[in-house]
């Protein structure tokens, strides 16, 4: 017998029972909404935490500035007797001070190589050049010296690398810590002056360039540089200079480089080795104290 061919029959695929779509949508919709709400809640919480942290940072900066302003007082009054008023004195000028203010995040800050290295690199700048601590150390050394206590310091001028010139009164008490000093400099560069607490006297103020317009007439201006070929013994050199007229000492308050000022009469080196600005000032003040018999 011939085997018959199988006849193909279109069989319907068995389908599983389906639930009503509306019921599925009703069940899935609350879950989706709940997930969206949860995500929004998490994002809102993160934003609140970030805003709180920024507000705390702003408050800390404001507190630091206020505390620094409170600490910047007139210090111990320097009493100059009548017989010493006609005596010669000295003036210090710090050139190329690295004191630059920039907006970091949502606040303005004094840039330095430790706290703003990433910010400076992103803006194509070398963090090694941002050293406001050099100016801080130099000012402390000048204002704490016996020369200043004896009333022989006439004035201190600082010119930033951006060309901003400001004056520091000899009887100012500079903050001891760098954080408070940074707050003072930030306030000075923004408000252009700082007054004593409860008084109208301006202890620090931005003044008009050039610095020669604020120097006494016929004063001798001496610049200091390690690269100078004129190496001198500071005590012997000053004994022939400082007793005749007022003397202006010009030093660089930067980490690298040389000061180039056209108003300087003479460039000298006081050591065969490179010295920091603070130590150079200490040697100058020590030589002055010896020559003027200030103990």
For each residue, the residues with C-beta under 8 A, 3 or more apart:
1:
2:
3:
4:
5:
6:
7:
8:
9:
10:
11:
12:
13:
14:
15: 18
16:
17:
18: 15 21
19: 23 24
20: 23 24
21: 18 24 25
22: 25 26
23: 19 20 26 27
24: 19 20 21 27 28
25: 21 22 28 29
26: 22 23 29 30
27: 23 24 30 31
28: 24 25 31 32
29: 25 26 32 33
30: 26 27 33 34
31: 27 28 34 35
32: 28 29 35 36
33: 29 30 36 37
34: 30 31 37 38
35: 31 32 38 39
36: 32 33 39 40
37: 33 34 40 41
38: 34 35 41 42
39: 35 36 42 43
40: 36 37 43 44
41: 37 38 44 45
42: 38 39 45 46
43: 39 40 46 47
44: 40 41 47 48
45: 41 42 48 49
46: 42 43 49 50
47: 43 44 50 51
48: 44 45 51 52
49: 45 46 52 53
50: 46 47 53 54
51: 47 48 54 55
52: 48 49 55 56
53: 49 50 56 57
54: 50 51 57 58 105 106
55: 51 52 58 59
56: 52 53 59 60
57: 53 54 60 61 105 107
58: 54 55 61 62 106 107
59: 55 56 62 63
60: 56 57 63 64
61: 57 58 64 65 107 109 183
62: 58 59 65 66
63: 59 60 66 67
64: 60 61 67 68 179 180 182 183
65: 61 62 68 69 183 184 186 187
66: 62 63 69 70
67: 63 64 70 71 180 183
68: 64 65 71 72 175 179 180 181 182 183 184 187
69: 65 66 72 183 184 187 194 197
70: 66 67 73 197
71: 67 68 173 175 180
72: 68 69 172 173 174 175 184 194 196 197 203 204
73: 70 173 196 197 203
74: 77 171 172 173 196 199 201 203
75: 171 172 173
76: 149 171 173
77: 74 171
78: 148 149 151 170 171
79: 151
80: 84 85 151
81: 84 85
82: 85
83: 86
84: 80 81 87 151 152
85: 80 81 82
86: 83
87: 84 152
88: 152 242 243 244 245 246 247
89: 151 152 153 154 246 247
90: 147 152 153 154 242 246 247 248 249 288
91: 153 154 155 156 157 215 216 219 246 247 248 249
92: 142 153 155 156 157 248 249 251 281
93: 156 157 158 159 211 248 249 250 251
94: 97 135 138 139 156 157 158 159 251 252 253 277
95: 159 250 251 252 253 259 261
96: 159 160 161 252 253 254 257 259
97: 94 132 134 135 158 159 160 161 253 254
98: 111 129 130 131 132 134 135 160 161 253 254 255
99: 110 132 135 158 160 161 164 185 189
100: 110 111 130 160 161 162
101: 108 109 110 111 186 189 190
102: 108 109 111 116 119
103: 106 107 108 109
104: 107 108 109 111 116 119
105: 54 57
106: 54 58 103
107: 57 58 61 103 104
108: 101 102 103 104 186 190
109: 61 101 102 103 104 115 116 182 186
110: 99 100 101 132 182 185 186 189
111: 98 100 101 102 104 116 119 120 130 132
112: 115 116 130 131 132 133 182
113: 116 117 120 127 128 129 130 131
114: 117
115: 109 112
116: 102 104 109 111 112 113 119 120 127 130
117: 113 114 120 121 127
118: 121 122
119: 102 104 111 116 122 123
120: 111 113 116 117 123 125 126 127 130
121: 117 118 124 125 127
122: 118 119
123: 119 120
124: 121
125: 120 121 129 130
126: 120 129
127: 113 116 117 120 121 130
128: 113 131 255 256
129: 98 113 125 126 254 255 256
130: 98 100 111 112 113 116 120 125 127
131: 98 112 113 128 134 254 255
132: 97 98 99 110 111 112 135 136 178 181 182 185
133: 112 136 137 178
134: 97 98 131 137 138 253 254 255 276 277 278
135: 94 97 98 99 132 138 139 158 185 253
136: 132 133 139 140 174 178 181
137: 133 134 140 141 276 277 278
138: 94 134 135 141 142 251 253 277 278 281
139: 94 135 136 142 143 156 158 168 174
140: 136 137 143 144 174 176 278
141: 137 138 144 145 278 281 282 285
142: 92 138 139 145 148 153 156 281 285
143: 139 140 148 153 156 168 170 172 173 174
144: 140 141 148
145: 141 142 148 149 153 281 282 285 289
146: 149 150 285 289 294 295
147: 90 150 152 153 285 288 289 292 294
148: 78 142 143 144 145 151 152 153 170
149: 76 78 145 146
150: 146 147 292 294
151: 78 79 80 84 89 148
152: 84 87 88 89 90 147 148 288 292 294
153: 89 90 91 92 142 143 145 147 148 156 170
154: 89 90 91 170 216 246
155: 91 92 167 168 169 170 214
156: 91 92 93 94 139 142 143 153 167 168 169 170
157: 91 92 93 94 165 166 167 168 207 211 214
158: 93 94 97 99 135 139 165 166 167 168 253
159: 93 94 95 96 97 163 164 165 209 211
160: 96 97 98 99 100 163 164 165
161: 96 97 98 99 100 254
162: 100
163: 159 160 209
164: 99 159 160 189 206
165: 157 158 159 160 206 207 208 209 210 211
166: 157 158 188 204 205 206 207
167: 155 156 157 158 204 205 207 214
168: 139 143 155 156 157 158 172 174 203 204
169: 155 156 172 202 203 204
170: 78 143 148 153 154 155 156
171: 74 75 76 77 78
172: 72 74 75 143 168 169 203 204
173: 71 72 73 74 75 76 143
174: 72 136 139 140 143 168 181 184
175: 68 71 72 180 181 183 184
176: 140 180
177: 180 181
178: 132 133 136 181 182
179: 64 68 182 183
180: 64 67 68 71 175 176 177 183 184
181: 68 132 136 174 175 177 178 184 185
182: 64 68 109 110 112 132 178 179 185 186
183: 61 64 65 67 68 69 175 179 180 186 187
184: 65 68 69 72 174 175 180 181 187 188 194 204
185: 99 110 132 135 181 182 188 189
186: 65 101 108 109 110 182 183 189 190
187: 65 68 69 183 184 190 191 194
188: 166 184 185 191 192 193 194 204 205 206
189: 99 101 110 164 185 186 192 206
190: 101 108 186 187
191: 187 188 194
192: 188 189 205 206
193: 188 202 204 205 206
194: 69 72 184 187 188 191 202 203 204 205
195: 199 200 201 202 203
196: 72 73 74 199 200 201 203
197: 69 70 72 73
198:
199: 74 195 196
200: 195 196
201: 74 195 196
202: 169 193 194 195 205
203: 72 73 74 168 169 172 194 195 196
204: 72 166 167 168 169 172 184 188 193 194
205: 166 167 188 192 193 194 202
206: 164 165 166 188 189 192 193
207: 157 165 166 167 214
208: 165 213
209: 159 163 165 213
210: 165 213 263
211: 93 157 159 165 214 215 263
212: 215 263
213: 208 209 210
214: 155 157 167 207 211
215: 91 211 212 219 221 248
216: 91 154 219 246
217:
218: 245
219: 91 215 216 245 246 247 248
220: 241 244 245 246 247 248 265 266
221: 215 247 248 250 263 264 265 266
222: 241 247 248 249 250 264 265 266 267 268
223: 228 250 251 259 261 264 266 267 268
224: 228 249 250 251 252 267 268 269 270 280
225: 228 252 258 259 267 268 269
226: 269 271 273 274 275
227: 258 269
228: 223 224 225 231 267 268 269
229: 269
230: 266 267 268 269
231: 228 268 269 270 271 272
232: 236 237 268 269 270
233: 236 237
234: 237 238 270 283 284 287
235: 238 239 287 290 291
236: 232 233 239 240
237: 232 233 234 240 241 268 287
238: 234 235 241 242 247 284 287 288 291
239: 235 236 242 243 291
240: 236 237 243
241: 220 222 237 238 244 247
242: 88 90 238 239 247 288 291 292
243: 88 239 240 291
244: 88 220 241
245: 88 218 219 220
246: 88 89 90 91 154 216 219 220
247: 88 89 90 91 219 220 221 222 238 241 242
248: 90 91 92 93 215 219 220 221 222
249: 90 91 92 93 222 224 281 284
250: 93 95 221 222 223 224 259 261 264
251: 92 93 94 95 138 223 224 259 277 280 281
252: 94 95 96 224 225 257 258 259 277
253: 94 95 96 97 98 134 135 138 158 277
254: 96 97 98 129 131 134 161 257
255: 98 128 129 131 134
256: 128 129
257: 96 252 254
258: 225 227 252
259: 95 96 223 225 250 251 252 264
260:
261: 95 223 250 264
262:
263: 210 211 212 221
264: 221 222 223 250 259 261 267
265: 220 221 222
266: 220 221 222 223 230
267: 222 223 224 225 228 230 264
268: 222 223 224 225 228 230 231 232 237
269: 224 225 226 227 228 229 230 231 232 272
270: 224 231 232 234 275 280 283 284
271: 226 231 274 275 283
272: 231 269
273: 226
274: 226 271
275: 226 270 271 279 280 283
276: 134 137 279 280
277: 94 134 137 138 251 252 253 280 281
278: 134 137 138 140 141 281 282
279: 275 276 282 283
280: 224 251 270 275 276 277 283 284
281: 92 138 141 142 145 249 251 277 278 284 285
282: 141 145 278 279 285 286
283: 234 270 271 275 279 280 286 287
284: 234 238 249 270 280 281 287 288
285: 141 142 145 146 147 281 282 288 289
286: 282 283 289 290
287: 234 235 237 238 283 284 290 291
288: 90 147 152 238 242 284 285 291 292 294
289: 145 146 147 285 286 292 293 294 295
290: 235 286 287 293
291: 235 238 239 242 243 287 288
292: 147 150 152 242 288 289
293: 289 290
294: 146 147 150 152 288 289
295: 146 289
